[in-house]
Amino acid sequence: MLDRPYAIFSCTGAWGGLPIRIRSAVIFMNTRDKNLARMRNNPLNWRIDDLHHVAQHYGIDWRNEGGSHHVFSFPGIEEDVCVPAHRPLKPIYVRRFVALVDQIRELSQ
C-alpha cells in the first residue's frame, strides 16, 4: 500500500433503513508538501530555510548575491518573489511565495 500515492477504502452500511456508502482517501504527503500546506494555513513564524526546502522540491531557482534578500524565480513565470531574510518572515512574503508555487502547479497541469 505504500507504493501507491493514495488508497481508497469503502464501507457499506445502513442508516435509518437507507443504504450508505462511505469512501475515504488516504494521501501520503512528504515533508515539503506538508510545509507548503502549513504555510498556506498559517503564514506566521517561517524561516528562509523553510522556503528554500519547498523551492528545491518544486524546482524554483533562488539567488542571493550576498545581500539580505533572496529572490525566487521560475522559468515561464514573469514575476519573481523577493523575500528579505529576516527572522521570522513576514506573512506577506510567505503568501507571495505560496502564490508562486500555486502558479507553478497550474503550469504543470
C-alpha atoms as an extended CHARMM CRD file, in Angstrom:
* protein
*
       109  EXT
         1         1  MET       CA              0.0000000000        0.0000000000        0.0000000000  PROA      1               0.0000000000
         2         2  LEU       CA              2.9420000000        2.3660000000        0.4970000000  PROA      2               0.0000000000
         3         3  ASP       CA              3.9470000000        2.2050000000       -3.1720000000  PROA      3               0.0000000000
         4         4  ARG       CA              0.7400000000        3.9960000000       -4.2810000000  PROA      4               0.0000000000
         5         5  PRO       CA              0.1730000000        7.6970000000       -3.6840000000  PROA      5               0.0000000000
         6         6  TYR       CA             -3.2470000000        7.0360000000       -2.2250000000  PROA      6               0.0000000000
         7         7  ALA       CA             -5.5350000000        4.2050000000       -1.1800000000  PROA      7               0.0000000000
         8         8  ILE       CA             -9.3200000000        4.1810000000       -1.2550000000  PROA      8               0.0000000000
         9         9  PHE       CA            -11.2980000000        2.3640000000        1.3830000000  PROA      9               0.0000000000
        10        10  SER       CA            -15.0000000000        1.8310000000        1.0930000000  PROA      10              0.0000000000
        11        11  CYS       CA            -17.6270000000        0.6600000000        3.5340000000  PROA      11              0.0000000000
        12        12  THR       CA            -21.3020000000       -0.1170000000        3.0830000000  PROA      12              0.0000000000
        13        13  GLY       CA            -23.9140000000        0.0130000000        5.7840000000  PROA      13              0.0000000000
        14        14  ALA       CA            -27.4290000000        1.0790000000        6.5800000000  PROA      14              0.0000000000
        15        15  TRP       CA            -28.5980000000        4.2270000000        8.2540000000  PROA      15              0.0000000000
        16        16  GLY       CA            -32.2610000000        4.5500000000        9.0390000000  PROA      16              0.0000000000
        17        17  GLY       CA            -33.0930000000        1.7950000000        6.5720000000  PROA      17              0.0000000000
        18        18  LEU       CA            -31.2320000000        3.5560000000        3.7380000000  PROA      18              0.0000000000
        19        19  PRO       CA            -28.0360000000        2.0620000000        2.3510000000  PROA      19              0.0000000000
        20        20  ILE       CA            -24.9810000000        4.3130000000        2.5890000000  PROA      20              0.0000000000
        21        21  ARG       CA            -21.5260000000        4.0800000000        1.0820000000  PROA      21              0.0000000000
        22        22  ILE       CA            -18.5650000000        5.7740000000        2.7250000000  PROA      22              0.0000000000
        23        23  ARG       CA            -15.3720000000        6.3770000000        0.7810000000  PROA      23              0.0000000000
        24        24  SER       CA            -12.2500000000        7.9780000000        2.1280000000  PROA      24              0.0000000000
        25        25  ALA       CA             -8.8650000000        8.5530000000        0.5640000000  PROA      25              0.0000000000
        26        26  VAL       CA             -5.5630000000        8.3880000000        2.3730000000  PROA      26              0.0000000000
        27        27  ILE       CA             -2.9670000000       10.6310000000        0.7680000000  PROA      27              0.0000000000
        28        28  PHE       CA              0.7130000000       10.2280000000        1.5480000000  PROA      28              0.0000000000
        29        29  MET       CA              2.4850000000       13.5890000000        1.6510000000  PROA      29              0.0000000000
        30        30  ASN       CA              6.1570000000       14.3290000000        2.0300000000  PROA      30              0.0000000000
        31        31  THR       CA              7.5080000000       16.8940000000        4.4600000000  PROA      31              0.0000000000
        32        32  ARG       CA              7.7990000000       19.6250000000        1.8360000000  PROA      32              0.0000000000
        33        33  ASP       CA              4.1580000000       19.2550000000        0.8070000000  PROA      33              0.0000000000
        34        34  LYS       CA              3.1490000000       19.3640000000        4.4620000000  PROA      34              0.0000000000
        35        35  ASN       CA              5.2120000000       22.5090000000        4.9840000000  PROA      35              0.0000000000
        36        36  LEU       CA              3.5470000000       24.1260000000        1.9760000000  PROA      36              0.0000000000
        37        37  ALA       CA              0.1160000000       23.2660000000        3.3840000000  PROA      37              0.0000000000
        38        38  ARG       CA              1.1420000000       24.7000000000        6.7550000000  PROA      38              0.0000000000
        39        39  MET       CA              2.4330000000       27.8660000000        5.0730000000  PROA      39              0.0000000000
        40        40  ARG       CA             -0.8790000000       28.2350000000        3.3100000000  PROA      40              0.0000000000
        41        41  ASN       CA             -2.8540000000       27.8000000000        6.5540000000  PROA      41              0.0000000000
        42        42  ASN       CA             -0.5900000000       29.8250000000        8.8430000000  PROA      42              0.0000000000
        43        43  PRO       CA              1.9590000000       32.1740000000        7.2190000000  PROA      43              0.0000000000
        44        44  LEU       CA              3.4780000000       33.2200000000       10.5640000000  PROA      44              0.0000000000
        45        45  ASN       CA              6.9040000000       32.3040000000       12.0030000000  PROA      45              0.0000000000
        46        46  TRP       CA              8.6250000000       30.8060000000        8.9400000000  PROA      46              0.0000000000
        47        47  ARG       CA             12.3260000000       30.9890000000        8.1290000000  PROA      47              0.0000000000
        48        48  ILE       CA             14.0600000000       31.4350000000        4.7970000000  PROA      48              0.0000000000
        49        49  ASP       CA             15.4070000000       27.8590000000        5.0350000000  PROA      49              0.0000000000
        50        50  ASP       CA             11.8400000000       26.5370000000        5.0040000000  PROA      50              0.0000000000
        51        51  LEU       CA             11.1860000000       28.3990000000        1.7620000000  PROA      51              0.0000000000
        52        52  HSD       CA             14.4170000000       27.0060000000        0.3000000000  PROA      52              0.0000000000
        53        53  HSD       CA             13.3530000000       23.4180000000        1.0380000000  PROA      53              0.0000000000
        54        54  VAL       CA              9.9730000000       23.8760000000       -0.6450000000  PROA      54              0.0000000000
        55        55  ALA       CA             11.5950000000       25.7380000000       -3.5560000000  PROA      55              0.0000000000
        56        56  GLN       CA             14.0440000000       22.8910000000       -4.0960000000  PROA      56              0.0000000000
        57        57  HSD       CA             11.1770000000       20.3910000000       -4.2430000000  PROA      57              0.0000000000
        58        58  TYR       CA              9.3050000000       22.3780000000       -6.9210000000  PROA      58              0.0000000000
        59        59  GLY       CA             12.3890000000       23.3210000000       -8.9530000000  PROA      59              0.0000000000
        60        60  ILE       CA             12.2620000000       27.0080000000       -8.0770000000  PROA      60              0.0000000000
        61        61  ASP       CA             15.5360000000       28.8870000000       -8.5330000000  PROA      61              0.0000000000
        62        62  TRP       CA             16.6640000000       31.2840000000       -5.8510000000  PROA      62              0.0000000000
        63        63  ARG       CA             19.5380000000       33.7100000000       -5.7290000000  PROA      63              0.0000000000
        64        64  ASN       CA             21.2290000000       35.7580000000       -3.0670000000  PROA      64              0.0000000000
        65        65  GLU       CA             24.2430000000       37.8190000000       -4.0870000000  PROA      65              0.0000000000
        66        66  GLY       CA             25.4040000000       38.4470000000       -0.5410000000  PROA      66              0.0000000000
        67        67  GLY       CA             22.6010000000       40.8190000000        0.3950000000  PROA      67              0.0000000000
        68        68  SER       CA             19.7940000000       40.3780000000        2.8530000000  PROA      68              0.0000000000
        69        69  HSD       CA             17.1750000000       39.4710000000        0.2060000000  PROA      69              0.0000000000
        70        70  HSD       CA             16.5150000000       36.1670000000       -1.5390000000  PROA      70              0.0000000000
        71        71  VAL       CA             14.8470000000       36.1980000000       -4.9550000000  PROA      71              0.0000000000
        72        72  PHE       CA             12.7740000000       33.1710000000       -6.0200000000  PROA      72              0.0000000000
        73        73  SER       CA             12.0720000000       32.7050000000       -9.7270000000  PROA      73              0.0000000000
        74        74  PHE       CA             10.8090000000       30.0450000000      -12.1100000000  PROA      74              0.0000000000
        75        75  PRO       CA             11.1610000000       29.8710000000      -15.9120000000  PROA      75              0.0000000000
        76        76  GLY       CA              7.8700000000       30.7110000000      -17.5980000000  PROA      76              0.0000000000
        77        77  ILE       CA              6.6220000000       32.9430000000      -14.7790000000  PROA      77              0.0000000000
        78        78  GLU       CA              7.4620000000       36.6090000000      -15.2190000000  PROA      78              0.0000000000
        79        79  GLU       CA              7.0280000000       37.7630000000      -11.6360000000  PROA      79              0.0000000000
        80        80  ASP       CA              9.8240000000       36.9910000000       -9.1810000000  PROA      80              0.0000000000
        81        81  VAL       CA              9.2930000000       36.8680000000       -5.4310000000  PROA      81              0.0000000000
        82        82  CYS       CA             11.7750000000       38.8950000000       -3.3930000000  PROA      82              0.0000000000
        83        83  VAL       CA             11.9630000000       37.8890000000        0.2940000000  PROA      83              0.0000000000
        84        84  PRO       CA             14.0830000000       39.6020000000        2.9530000000  PROA      84              0.0000000000
        85        85  ALA       CA             15.9150000000       37.0820000000        5.1030000000  PROA      85              0.0000000000
        86        86  HSD       CA             14.8030000000       38.4420000000        8.4690000000  PROA      86              0.0000000000
        87        87  ARG       CA             13.5740000000       36.0560000000       11.1390000000  PROA      87              0.0000000000
        88        88  PRO       CA             10.7050000000       35.3430000000       11.2560000000  PROA      88              0.0000000000
        89        89  LEU       CA              9.4680000000       36.1510000000        7.7650000000  PROA      89              0.0000000000
        90        90  LYS       CA              6.5100000000       38.4750000000        7.4910000000  PROA      90              0.0000000000
        91        91  PRO       CA              3.2920000000       36.7530000000        6.3970000000  PROA      91              0.0000000000
        92        92  ILE       CA              3.0100000000       38.7680000000        3.1580000000  PROA      92              0.0000000000
        93        93  TYR       CA              6.2590000000       37.2460000000        1.8460000000  PROA      93              0.0000000000
        94        94  VAL       CA              5.1570000000       33.7260000000        2.7200000000  PROA      94              0.0000000000
        95        95  ARG       CA              1.8200000000       34.3380000000        0.9360000000  PROA      95              0.0000000000
        96        96  ARG       CA              3.6500000000       35.6080000000       -2.1600000000  PROA      96              0.0000000000
        97        97  PHE       CA              5.8750000000       32.5300000000       -2.1420000000  PROA      97              0.0000000000
        98        98  VAL       CA              2.8570000000       30.2100000000       -1.8300000000  PROA      98              0.0000000000
        99        99  ALA       CA              1.2160000000       32.0780000000       -4.7270000000  PROA      99              0.0000000000
       100       100  LEU       CA              4.3510000000       31.4480000000       -6.8210000000  PROA      100             0.0000000000
       101       101  VAL       CA              4.1910000000       27.7250000000       -6.0250000000  PROA      101             0.0000000000
       102       102  ASP       CA              0.4880000000       27.6920000000       -6.9530000000  PROA      102             0.0000000000
       103       103  GLN       CA              1.3060000000       29.2920000000      -10.3230000000  PROA      103             0.0000000000
       104       104  ILE       CA              3.9580000000       26.6230000000      -10.9280000000  PROA      104             0.0000000000
       105       105  ARG       CA              1.4960000000       23.8620000000      -10.0880000000  PROA      105             0.0000000000
       106       106  GLU       CA             -1.0160000000       25.3620000000      -12.5510000000  PROA      106             0.0000000000
       107       107  LEU       CA              1.6420000000       25.4150000000      -15.2960000000  PROA      107             0.0000000000
       108       108  SER       CA              2.4970000000       21.7590000000      -14.7230000000  PROA      108             0.0000000000
       109       109  GLN       CA             -1.1220000000       20.5930000000      -15.0920000000  PROA      109             0.0000000000
